[in-house]
Amino acid sequence: MMYKNKFVVVVKCNGSILRERSGGTVHLPFGSHYSILLKNKNSCKASVSIEVDGKDVLNGHTLILGANQSDEIKGWMRNMSKTNLFKFINKTKQIQDYRGDRIDDGLIRVTYQFEKTYEPIDWVYLNHPVCRGYDSPDIGGVGSTKTTWTYSNSSCTDTVACCYSASFGDVKKSSAPRADEGITVKGAKVNQGYAYGDIGTLEDTTNTIVLHLKGITKRKKVVKRPLTVKTRFVCDTCGKKSRSSAKFCSRCGNYLN
């Protein structure tokens, strides 16, 4: 689970939450379908953008998550009701030669901004012959003054959040892709409904969480099954089982992954 500033991002495969290793690395087998699970732990709405391999997942839109709300994004958005599943594949030499290398291949990038919260508006009653706020009709006879209501926080606005997008250029092509490199392509079609919503003015601060998908471990082992939060490692030196979050065997000290 990747948690930052009241927001959670996890990758799921076959219905299970995957474990992140150091540096936000997520191991899953090449050819796997996966999804991205988001949860807003804040008490206000969040506007969310998602990029995979540098491509906008939501097709120019942003996702609005309410307070303490979660949502699972299953794939590339095509319209408001259909999508293609995320499918993680090995970036072969043939793929590299055709599409080239991109600086953010294998990366899931989630960017989010929270809705601004305002102090309660302090209304002030004014009885003044010159109107300086929102006027109400005259309430007296000849010579009477106007009753005017105004508020102290006159800069308060409410707008629909604008979309966030970013693009990255290609990097210089290397001789061959690394064995653990993978990219995400369009998988099978699936229905996932979306609806238009609204959100107030966003905070100036933008937050980002990045996960890196890989199909081979640091020890050059091909990932044959997803590394979930329930996966237990078996030490190849002494045979002791350890949690997937452990880096070293508690019995003999052997490096586990």
MIDOSE-1310 file (N, C-alpha, C; in nm, 2 decimals, decimal comma, always signed):
residues 257
mmyk	+0,08/-0,12/+0,00/+0,00/+0,00/+0,00/+0,09/+0,12/+0,00; +0,07/+0,21/-0,10/+0,14/+0,34/-0,11/+0,05/+0,45/-0,05; +0,10/+0,51/+0,06/+0,02/+0,61/+0,13/+0,09/+0,74/+0,13; +0,03/+0,85/+0,10/+0,09/+0,98/+0,10/-0,02/+1,09/+0,12
nkfv	+0,00/+1,17/+0,22/-0,09/+1,29/+0,25/-0,24/+1,25/+0,23; -0,28/+1,15/+0,31/-0,42/+1,12/+0,32/-0,48/+1,06/+0,19; -0,39/+0,99/+0,11/-0,44/+0,93/-0,01/-0,36/+0,80/-0,03; -0,44/+0,69/-0,08/-0,38/+0,56/-0,09/-0,39/+0,52/-0,23
vvvk	-0,28/+0,45/-0,28/-0,28/+0,40/-0,42/-0,22/+0,26/-0,41; -0,29/+0,16/-0,46/-0,24/+0,02/-0,46/-0,27/-0,04/-0,60; -0,19/-0,14/-0,63/-0,22/-0,22/-0,75/-0,28/-0,35/-0,71; -0,38/-0,40/-0,79/-0,44/-0,52/-0,76/-0,43/-0,62/-0,88
cngs	-0,41/-0,74/-0,86/-0,41/-0,84/-0,96/-0,48/-0,97/-0,92; -0,57/-1,02/-1,00/-0,65/-1,14/-0,96/-0,73/-1,11/-0,83; -0,77/-0,99/-0,81/-0,85/-0,96/-0,69/-0,77/-0,94/-0,56; -0,64/-0,95/-0,57/-0,55/-0,93/-0,45/-0,47/-0,81/-0,46
ilre	-0,45/-0,74/-0,34/-0,36/-0,62/-0,34/-0,22/-0,67/-0,34; -0,14/-0,60/-0,43/+0,00/-0,64/-0,44/+0,09/-0,56/-0,35; +0,20/-0,62/-0,31/+0,30/-0,56/-0,21/+0,40/-0,47/-0,29; +0,42/-0,35/-0,24/+0,53/-0,27/-0,30/+0,66/-0,30/-0,23
rsgg	+0,77/-0,31/-0,31/+0,90/-0,33/-0,26/+0,97/-0,19/-0,25; +1,09/-0,19/-0,22/+1,16/-0,06/-0,20/+1,15/+0,02/-0,33; +1,14/+0,16/-0,31/+1,13/+0,25/-0,42/+1,00/+0,24/-0,49; +0,89/+0,18/-0,43/+0,76/+0,17/-0,50/+0,75/+0,07/-0,61
tvhl	+0,84/-0,03/-0,61/+0,84/-0,13/-0,71/+0,73/-0,24/-0,68; +0,66/-0,27/-0,79/+0,55/-0,37/-0,78/+0,59/-0,48/-0,88; +0,60/-0,61/-0,83/+0,63/-0,72/-0,91/+0,50/-0,80/-0,95; +0,49/-0,82/-1,08/+0,38/-0,91/-1,12/+0,42/-0,97/-1,25
pfgs	+0,37/-1,09/-1,29/+0,41/-1,16/-1,41/+0,37/-1,08/-1,54; +0,46/-1,09/-1,63/+0,43/-1,04/-1,77/+0,30/-1,12/-1,82; +0,22/-1,04/-1,88/+0,09/-1,10/-1,94/-0,02/-1,09/-1,84; +0,00/-1,03/-1,72/-0,11/-1,01/-1,62/-0,20/-0,89/-1,65
hysi	-0,32/-0,91/-1,62/-0,41/-0,79/-1,61/-0,41/-0,74/-1,47; -0,42/-0,61/-1,45/-0,42/-0,55/-1,32/-0,51/-0,43/-1,31; -0,53/-0,38/-1,20/-0,62/-0,26/-1,18/-0,55/-0,17/-1,07; -0,60/-0,04/-1,07/-0,54/+0,06/-0,97/-0,65/+0,09/-0,88
llkn	-0,63/+0,07/-0,75/-0,72/+0,10/-0,64/-0,68/+0,23/-0,57; -0,78/+0,32/-0,57/-0,75/+0,45/-0,51/-0,84/+0,47/-0,39; -0,79/+0,54/-0,28/-0,88/+0,57/-0,17/-0,84/+0,71/-0,12; -0,94/+0,80/-0,11/-0,92/+0,93/-0,05/-0,95/+0,93/+0,10
knsc	-0,85/+0,95/+0,18/-0,87/+0,94/+0,33/-0,89/+1,08/+0,39; -0,90/+1,18/+0,30/-0,93/+1,32/+0,35/-1,07/+1,34/+0,38; -1,11/+1,45/+0,44/-1,24/+1,49/+0,47/-1,31/+1,57/+0,37; -1,24/+1,59/+0,25/-1,29/+1,67/+0,14/-1,26/+1,60/+0,01
kasv	-1,32/+1,64/-0,10/-1,31/+1,58/-0,23/-1,17/+1,59/-0,28; -1,13/+1,50/-0,37/-1,00/+1,51/-0,44/-1,02/+1,49/-0,59; -0,95/+1,57/-0,67/-0,94/+1,56/-0,81/-0,82/+1,48/-0,85; -0,84/+1,37/-0,93/-0,73/+1,27/-0,95/-0,71/+1,25/-1,10
siev	-0,58/+1,25/-1,14/-0,54/+1,22/-1,27/-0,45/+1,10/-1,26; -0,45/+1,01/-1,37/-0,37/+0,89/-1,37/-0,30/+0,88/-1,50; -0,17/+0,85/-1,49/-0,09/+0,82/-1,61/-0,03/+0,68/-1,60; -0,03/+0,61/-1,71/+0,04/+0,48/-1,71/+0,13/+0,49/-1,84
dgkd	+0,26/+0,46/-1,82/+0,36/+0,47/-1,93/+0,36/+0,61/-1,99; +0,32/+0,71/-1,91/+0,31/+0,85/-1,96/+0,19/+0,89/-2,04; +0,09/+0,79/-2,05/-0,03/+0,82/-2,12/-0,15/+0,84/-2,02; -0,23/+0,93/-2,06/-0,35/+0,97/-1,97/-0,45/+0,86/-1,97
vlng	-0,48/+0,80/-1,86/-0,57/+0,68/-1,85/-0,71/+0,73/-1,87; -0,75/+0,85/-1,82/-0,89/+0,89/-1,82/-0,93/+0,97/-1,94; -0,85/+0,97/-2,04/-0,89/+1,02/-2,17/-0,93/+1,17/-2,16; -0,84/+1,25/-2,09/-0,86/+1,39/-2,08/-0,95/+1,44/-1,96
htli	-1,00/+1,34/-1,89/-1,09/+1,37/-1,77/-1,01/+1,36/-1,64; -1,07/+1,41/-1,53/-1,02/+1,38/-1,40/-1,12/+1,31/-1,32; -1,08/+1,23/-1,23/-1,17/+1,15/-1,14/-1,19/+1,23/-1,01; -1,32/+1,24/-0,97/-1,35/+1,30/-0,84/-1,38/+1,19/-0,74
lgan	-1,30/+1,19/-0,63/-1,32/+1,10/-0,52/-1,37/+1,18/-0,40; -1,49/+1,14/-0,35/-1,54/+1,21/-0,23/-1,46/+1,17/-0,10; -1,50/+1,24/+0,01/-1,43/+1,21/+0,13/-1,44/+1,07/+0,17; -1,33/+1,00/+0,20/-1,32/+0,86/+0,25/-1,38/+0,77/+0,14
qsde	-1,38/+0,81/+0,02/-1,43/+0,72/-0,09/-1,32/+0,65/-0,16; -1,35/+0,53/-0,21/-1,25/+0,46/-0,29/-1,30/+0,42/-0,43; -1,22/+0,39/-0,52/-1,26/+0,35/-0,66/-1,15/+0,27/-0,72; -1,19/+0,17/-0,80/-1,09/+0,08/-0,86/-1,10/+0,11/-1,01
ikgw	-0,99/+0,15/-1,07/-0,98/+0,18/-1,21/-0,92/+0,06/-1,28; -1,00/+0,00/-1,37/-0,97/-0,13/-1,43/-0,89/-0,12/-1,55; -0,89/+0,00/-1,62/-0,82/+0,01/-1,75/-0,84/+0,14/-1,81; -0,80/+0,14/-1,94/-0,80/+0,27/-2,02/-0,94/+0,31/-2,05
mrnm	-0,98/+0,43/-2,02/-1,11/+0,49/-2,04/-1,13/+0,52/-2,19; -1,23/+0,47/-2,25/-1,26/+0,50/-2,39/-1,38/+0,59/-2,40; -1,48/+0,57/-2,32/-1,59/+0,67/-2,31/-1,65/+0,66/-2,17; -1,77/+0,70/-2,15/-1,82/+0,70/-2,02/-1,87/+0,57/-1,96
sktn	-1,86/+0,46/-2,05/-1,91/+0,33/-2,00/-1,83/+0,21/-2,03; -1,73/+0,23/-2,12/-1,64/+0,12/-2,16/-1,50/+0,15/-2,14; -1,42/+0,04/-2,12/-1,28/+0,06/-2,11/-1,21/-0,07/-2,15; -1,08/-0,06/-2,17/-0,99/-0,18/-2,19/-0,91/-0,21/-2,07
lfkf	-0,90/-0,33/-2,02/-0,83/-0,36/-1,90/-0,68/-0,33/-1,92; -0,61/-0,30/-1,81/-0,47/-0,28/-1,81/-0,40/-0,42/-1,82; -0,31/-0,43/-1,92/-0,24/-0,56/-1,93/-0,09/-0,53/-1,94; -0,01/-0,59/-1,85/+0,13/-0,57/-1,83/+0,21/-0,67/-1,92
inkt	+0,29/-0,63/-2,01/+0,36/-0,72/-2,10/+0,51/-0,68/-2,10; +0,59/-0,77/-2,14/+0,74/-0,75/-2,15/+0,77/-0,66/-2,27; +0,85/-0,56/-2,25/+0,89/-0,48/-2,36/+1,01/-0,55/-2,44; +0,97/-0,61/-2,54/+1,07/-0,68/-2,62/+1,15/-0,59/-2,71
kqiq	+1,25/-0,65/-2,78/+1,33/-0,57/-2,87/+1,24/-0,53/-2,99; +1,15/-0,61/-3,03/+1,06/-0,58/-3,15/+0,97/-0,46/-3,11; +0,92/-0,46/-2,99/+0,84/-0,35/-2,94/+0,92/-0,22/-2,93; +1,04/-0,24/-2,88/+1,13/-0,12/-2,87/+1,16/-0,06/-3,00
dyrg	+1,19/-0,14/-3,10/+1,22/-0,09/-3,23/+1,10/-0,02/-3,30; +0,98/-0,07/-3,27/+0,86/-0,01/-3,33/+0,81/+0,12/-3,26; +0,80/+0,11/-3,13/+0,74/+0,23/-3,06/+0,85/+0,31/-2,99; +0,97/+0,26/-2,97/+1,08/+0,33/-2,91/+1,07/+0,32/-2,75
drid	+1,17/+0,38/-2,69/+1,17/+0,38/-2,54/+1,11/+0,51/-2,49; +1,04/+0,51/-2,38/+0,99/+0,63/-2,32/+1,04/+0,64/-2,18; +1,06/+0,76/-2,13/+1,13/+0,78/-2,00/+1,04/+0,72/-1,89; +0,91/+0,71/-1,91/+0,82/+0,67/-1,80/+0,76/+0,53/-1,83
dgli	+0,82/+0,45/-1,91/+0,77/+0,32/-1,93/+0,77/+0,24/-1,80; +0,66/+0,17/-1,77/+0,65/+0,09/-1,65/+0,60/+0,16/-1,53; +0,58/+0,29/-1,54/+0,54/+0,38/-1,43/+0,39/+0,40/-1,42; +0,34/+0,39/-1,30/+0,20/+0,44/-1,28/+0,21/+0,57/-1,20
rvty	+0,16/+0,67/-1,25/+0,17/+0,81/-1,18/+0,03/+0,86/-1,15; +0,00/+0,88/-1,02/-0,12/+0,93/-0,98/-0,10/+1,07/-0,92; -0,17/+1,16/-0,97/-0,16/+1,30/-0,93/-0,30/+1,34/-0,87; -0,30/+1,41/-0,76/-0,42/+1,45/-0,70/-0,41/+1,58/-0,62
qfek	-0,52/+1,65/-0,62/-0,54/+1,78/-0,55/-0,67/+1,77/-0,47; -0,66/+1,82/-0,35/-0,78/+1,83/-0,26/-0,86/+1,96/-0,28; -0,98/+1,95/-0,26/-1,07/+2,06/-0,26/-1,04/+2,16/-0,14; -1,04/+2,29/-0,17/-1,01/+2,38/-0,06/-1,13/+2,38/+0,04
tyep	-1,09/+2,40/+0,16/-1,20/+2,42/+0,26/-1,19/+2,57/+0,31; -1,31/+2,62/+0,34/-1,32/+2,76/+0,38/-1,38/+2,77/+0,52; -1,34/+2,88/+0,58/-1,40/+2,91/+0,71/-1,54/+2,95/+0,69; -1,63/+2,93/+0,79/-1,77/+2,97/+0,77/-1,78/+3,12/+0,74
idwv	-1,87/+3,15/+0,65/-1,89/+3,29/+0,61/-1,95/+3,37/+0,72; -1,89/+3,49/+0,75/-1,95/+3,58/+0,85/-2,03/+3,69/+0,79; -2,16/+3,68/+0,80/-2,25/+3,77/+0,74/-2,26/+3,90/+0,83; -2,26/+4,01/+0,76/-2,27/+4,14/+0,83/-2,39/+4,22/+0,78
ylnh	-2,47/+4,27/+0,88/-2,58/+4,35/+0,84/-2,54/+4,50/+0,83; -2,57/+4,56/+0,71/-2,54/+4,70/+0,69/-2,66/+4,78/+0,67; -2,67/+4,89/+0,73/-2,78/+4,98/+0,70/-2,72/+5,11/+0,65; -2,70/+5,13/+0,52/-2,63/+5,24/+0,47/-2,69/+5,29/+0,34
pvcr	-2,70/+5,42/+0,32/-2,76/+5,47/+0,20/-2,69/+5,43/+0,07; -2,57/+5,39/+0,08/-2,49/+5,35/-0,04/-2,48/+5,20/-0,04; -2,52/+5,14/-0,15/-2,52/+5,00/-0,16/-2,38/+4,95/-0,20; -2,32/+4,86/-0,12/-2,19/+4,81/-0,14/-2,18/+4,65/-0,15
gyds	-2,30/+4,59/-0,15/-2,30/+4,45/-0,15/-2,41/+4,40/-0,23; -2,48/+4,30/-0,18/-2,59/+4,24/-0,25/-2,72/+4,31/-0,20; -2,79/+4,39/-0,29/-2,90/+4,47/-0,24/-3,03/+4,39/-0,22; -3,10/+4,43/-0,13/-3,24/+4,38/-0,11/-3,33/+4,50/-0,15
pdig	-3,46/+4,48/-0,18/-3,55/+4,59/-0,22/-3,56/+4,69/-0,10; -3,60/+4,81/-0,14/-3,63/+4,91/-0,04/-3,74/+4,87/+0,06; -3,73/+4,90/+0,18/-3,82/+4,84/+0,28/-3,89/+4,96/+0,36; -3,90/+5,07/+0,31/-3,97/+5,18/+0,38/-4,03/+5,28/+0,29
gvgs	-4,08/+5,39/+0,34/-4,14/+5,49/+0,26/-4,04/+5,59/+0,21; -4,08/+5,71/+0,18/-3,99/+5,81/+0,12/-3,88/+5,84/+0,23; -3,76/+5,85/+0,18/-3,64/+5,88/+0,26/-3,58/+5,76/+0,34; -3,64/+5,64/+0,32/-3,58/+5,53/+0,39/-3,45/+5,48/+0,32
tktt	-3,37/+5,41/+0,40/-3,24/+5,36/+0,34/-3,27/+5,22/+0,29; -3,17/+5,17/+0,22/-3,17/+5,03/+0,17/-3,11/+4,93/+0,27; -3,16/+4,81/+0,28/-3,10/+4,71/+0,36/-3,01/+4,62/+0,28; -2,88/+4,62/+0,31/-2,78/+4,55/+0,23/-2,71/+4,44/+0,31
wtys	-2,70/+4,32/+0,25/-2,63/+4,21/+0,31/-2,50/+4,19/+0,23; -2,39/+4,17/+0,31/-2,26/+4,14/+0,24/-2,19/+4,04/+0,33; -2,08/+3,99/+0,28/-2,01/+3,89/+0,36/-1,86/+3,92/+0,35; -1,79/+3,87/+0,46/-1,65/+3,91/+0,47/-1,56/+3,84/+0,38
nssc	-1,60/+3,72/+0,34/-1,51/+3,64/+0,25/-1,56/+3,65/+0,11; -1,54/+3,77/+0,05/-1,59/+3,80/-0,08/-1,52/+3,73/-0,20; -1,40/+3,67/-0,16/-1,32/+3,61/-0,27/-1,35/+3,46/-0,29; -1,45/+3,41/-0,21/-1,49/+3,27/-0,22/-1,55/+3,24/-0,35
tdtv	-1,50/+3,14/-0,42/-1,56/+3,11/-0,55/-1,58/+2,96/-0,56; -1,65/+2,91/-0,65/-1,68/+2,77/-0,67/-1,67/+2,73/-0,82; -1,57/+2,66/-0,86/-1,54/+2,63/-1,00/-1,53/+2,48/-1,01; -1,55/+2,44/-1,13/-1,52/+2,30/-1,16/-1,37/+2,28/-1,19
accy	-1,32/+2,17/-1,13/-1,17/+2,15/-1,14/-1,13/+2,13/-1,29; -1,02/+2,19/-1,32/-0,97/+2,18/-1,46/-0,89/+2,05/-1,47; -0,88/+1,99/-1,59/-0,81/+1,87/-1,60/-0,66/+1,89/-1,60; -0,59/+1,79/-1,54/-0,44/+1,80/-1,54/-0,39/+1,70/-1,64
sasf	-0,30/+1,74/-1,72/-0,24/+1,65/-1,81/-0,09/+1,68/-1,83; -0,01/+1,58/-1,86/+0,13/+1,60/-1,88/+0,17/+1,51/-1,99; +0,28/+1,54/-2,06/+0,33/+1,46/-2,17/+0,48/+1,45/-2,16; +0,54/+1,34/-2,20/+0,68/+1,32/-2,19/+0,73/+1,28/-2,32
gdvk	+0,84/+1,33/-2,36/+0,90/+1,29/-2,49/+0,97/+1,16/-2,48; +1,01/+1,11/-2,60/+1,09/+0,98/-2,60/+1,23/+1,00/-2,56; +1,29/+0,90/-2,51/+1,43/+0,91/-2,47/+1,51/+0,84/-2,58; +1,64/+0,86/-2,58/+1,73/+0,80/-2,68/+1,72/+0,65/-2,67
kssa	+1,71/+0,59/-2,78/+1,69/+0,44/-2,79/+1,82/+0,37/-2,75; +1,81/+0,28/-2,66/+1,93/+0,20/-2,62/+1,94/+0,08/-2,71; +2,04/+0,00/-2,69/+2,07/-0,12/-2,77/+1,96/-0,22/-2,76; +1,91/-0,24/-2,63/+1,81/-0,34/-2,61/+1,74/-0,31/-2,48
prad	+1,61/-0,34/-2,46/+1,55/-0,31/-2,33/+1,60/-0,41/-2,22; +1,60/-0,36/-2,10/+1,63/-0,45/-1,99/+1,53/-0,56/-1,98; +1,58/-0,67/-1,92/+1,49/-0,79/-1,91/+1,37/-0,77/-1,83; +1,38/-0,68/-1,72/+1,27/-0,66/-1,63/+1,17/-0,55/-1,68
egit	+1,20/-0,48/-1,79/+1,12/-0,37/-1,84/+0,98/-0,42/-1,90; +0,88/-0,35/-1,86/+0,75/-0,39/-1,92/+0,67/-0,26/-1,95; +0,56/-0,28/-2,02/+0,47/-0,17/-2,06/+0,33/-0,22/-2,04; +0,24/-0,12/-2,03/+0,10/-0,16/-2,02/+0,02/-0,14/-2,15
vkga	-0,05/-0,24/-2,20/-0,12/-0,23/-2,32/-0,27/-0,25/-2,30; -0,35/-0,24/-2,40/-0,50/-0,26/-2,38/-0,53/-0,40/-2,38; -0,60/-0,44/-2,28/-0,64/-0,58/-2,26/-0,79/-0,60/-2,31; -0,86/-0,69/-2,26/-1,00/-0,72/-2,30/-1,09/-0,60/-2,26
kvnq	-1,20/-0,59/-2,34/-1,30/-0,49/-2,31/-1,37/-0,52/-2,18; -1,41/-0,42/-2,11/-1,49/-0,44/-1,99/-1,58/-0,31/-1,97; -1,69/-0,33/-1,91/-1,78/-0,22/-1,88/-1,74/-0,16/-1,74; -1,72/-0,03/-1,74/-1,70/+0,05/-1,62/-1,76/+0,18/-1,63
gyay	-1,87/+0,20/-1,56/-1,95/+0,33/-1,57/-1,88/+0,45/-1,51; -1,89/+0,56/-1,57/-1,85/+0,69/-1,52/-1,97/+0,79/-1,53; -1,96/+0,89/-1,45/-2,07/+1,00/-1,45/-2,00/+1,13/-1,42; -2,05/+1,24/-1,48/-2,00/+1,37/-1,45/-2,03/+1,42/-1,31
gdig	-1,94/+1,49/-1,25/-1,95/+1,54/-1,12/-1,90/+1,68/-1,11; -1,90/+1,74/-0,99/-1,84/+1,87/-0,97/-1,76/+1,87/-0,84; -1,67/+1,97/-0,84/-1,58/+1,99/-0,73/-1,55/+2,14/-0,71; -1,53/+2,18/-0,59/-1,50/+2,32/-0,57/-1,36/+2,36/-0,61
tled	-1,31/+2,48/-0,57/-1,18/+2,52/-0,60/-1,07/+2,43/-0,54; -0,97/+2,40/-0,61/-0,87/+2,31/-0,56/-0,76/+2,38/-0,49; -0,69/+2,31/-0,40/-0,58/+2,36/-0,33/-0,46/+2,38/-0,43; -0,37/+2,47/-0,39/-0,26/+2,50/-0,48/-0,16/+2,38/-0,48
ttnt	-0,15/+2,30/-0,37/-0,06/+2,19/-0,36/-0,10/+2,07/-0,45; -0,01/+2,02/-0,53/-0,03/+1,90/-0,61/+0,05/+1,79/-0,55; -0,01/+1,67/-0,53/+0,05/+1,56/-0,47/+0,07/+1,45/-0,58; +0,17/+1,37/-0,57/+0,20/+1,27/-0,67/+0,25/+1,14/-0,60
ivlh	+0,19/+1,03/-0,64/+0,24/+0,89/-0,60/+0,28/+0,82/-0,73; +0,40/+0,75/-0,73/+0,45/+0,68/-0,84/+0,48/+0,54/-0,80; +0,43/+0,44/-0,88/+0,46/+0,30/-0,87/+0,53/+0,25/-0,99; +0,62/+0,16/-0,98/+0,70/+0,10/-1,09/+0,67/-0,05/-1,11
lkgi	+0,62/-0,08/-1,22/+0,58/-0,22/-1,25/+0,71/-0,29/-1,31; +0,74/-0,41/-1,25/+0,85/-0,49/-1,31/+0,81/-0,64/-1,31; +0,86/-0,71/-1,41/+0,83/-0,85/-1,42/+0,95/-0,94/-1,38; +1,06/-0,88/-1,34/+1,18/-0,96/-1,29/+1,23/-0,89/-1,17
tkrk	+1,27/-0,97/-1,07/+1,32/-0,92/-0,94/+1,47/-0,88/-0,95; +1,52/-0,82/-0,85/+1,66/-0,77/-0,84/+1,75/-0,89/-0,86; +1,71/-1,00/-0,81/+1,79/-1,12/-0,82/+1,78/-1,20/-0,95; +1,72/-1,13/-1,05/+1,71/-1,18/-1,19/+1,61/-1,30/-1,20
kvvk	+1,52/-1,31/-1,11/+1,42/-1,41/-1,11/+1,29/-1,36/-1,18; +1,24/-1,44/-1,27/+1,12/-1,40/-1,34/+1,00/-1,42/-1,25; +0,92/-1,32/-1,24/+0,80/-1,32/-1,15/+0,70/-1,41/-1,21; +0,67/-1,52/-1,14/+0,58/-1,62/-1,19/+0,44/-1,60/-1,13
rplt	+0,43/-1,54/-1,02/+0,30/-1,51/-0,96/+0,31/-1,37/-0,89; +0,20/-1,30/-0,88/+0,20/-1,16/-0,82/+0,25/-1,17/-0,68; +0,32/-1,07/-0,64/+0,37/-1,06/-0,50/+0,26/-0,98/-0,42; +0,17/-1,05/-0,35/+0,06/-0,99/-0,28/+0,10/-0,96/-0,13
vktr	+0,01/-0,89/-0,06/+0,04/-0,87/+0,08/+0,04/-0,99/+0,16; -0,02/-1,10/+0,11/-0,03/-1,23/+0,19/+0,08/-1,33/+0,14; +0,15/-1,29/+0,04/+0,26/-1,39/+0,00/+0,36/-1,41/+0,10; +0,41/-1,53/+0,12/+0,51/-1,56/+0,22/+0,64/-1,61/+0,14
fvcd	+0,75/-1,55/+0,17/+0,88/-1,60/+0,11/+0,93/-1,72/+0,18; +0,99/-1,81/+0,11/+1,06/-1,93/+0,16/+1,21/-1,91/+0,14; +1,28/-1,90/+0,25/+1,43/-1,88/+0,24/+1,49/-2,00/+0,17; +1,57/-1,97/+0,06/+1,64/-2,08/-0,01/+1,76/-2,13/+0,06
tcgk	+1,79/-2,07/+0,18/+1,91/-2,12/+0,25/+1,87/-2,21/+0,37; +1,77/-2,17/+0,45/+1,73/-2,24/+0,57/+1,58/-2,29/+0,56; +1,50/-2,24/+0,46/+1,37/-2,29/+0,45/+1,26/-2,22/+0,53; +1,30/-2,12/+0,61/+1,20/-2,05/+0,69/+1,11/-1,96/+0,61
ksrs	+0,98/-1,96/+0,64/+0,89/-1,87/+0,57/+0,88/-1,74/+0,64; +0,87/-1,63/+0,56/+0,87/-1,49/+0,61/+0,76/-1,42/+0,53; +0,72/-1,31/+0,59/+0,62/-1,22/+0,52/+0,68/-1,16/+0,40; +0,60/-1,12/+0,30/+0,65/-1,06/+0,18/+0,71/-0,92/+0,21
sakf	+0,68/-0,86/+0,32/+0,74/-0,73/+0,35/+0,88/-0,74/+0,40; +0,92/-0,86/+0,44/+1,06/-0,88/+0,49/+1,16/-0,89/+0,38; +1,28/-0,82/+0,41/+1,38/-0,83/+0,31/+1,49/-0,93/+0,34; +1,50/-0,97/+0,47/+1,60/-1,07/+0,51/+1,53/-1,18/+0,60
csrc	+1,59/-1,30/+0,59/+1,54/-1,41/+0,67/+1,57/-1,38/+0,82; +1,47/-1,39/+0,90/+1,49/-1,37/+1,05/+1,57/-1,48/+1,11; +1,59/-1,59/+1,05/+1,66/-1,71/+1,11/+1,81/-1,70/+1,07; +1,84/-1,69/+0,94/+1,97/-1,70/+0,89/+2,03/-1,57/+0,83
gnyl	+1,94/-1,47/+0,81/+1,99/-1,34/+0,76/+2,00/-1,34/+0,61; +1,96/-1,44/+0,54/+1,97/-1,44/+0,39/+1,87/-1,34/+0,33; +1,92/-1,28/+0,22/+1,84/-1,18/+0,15/+1,73/-1,26/+0,07; +1,60/-1,21/+0,09/+1,49/-1,29/+0,04/+1,44/-1,26/-0,10
n	+1,47/-1,14/-0,15/+1,42/-1,11/-0,28/+1,52/-1,02/-0,36
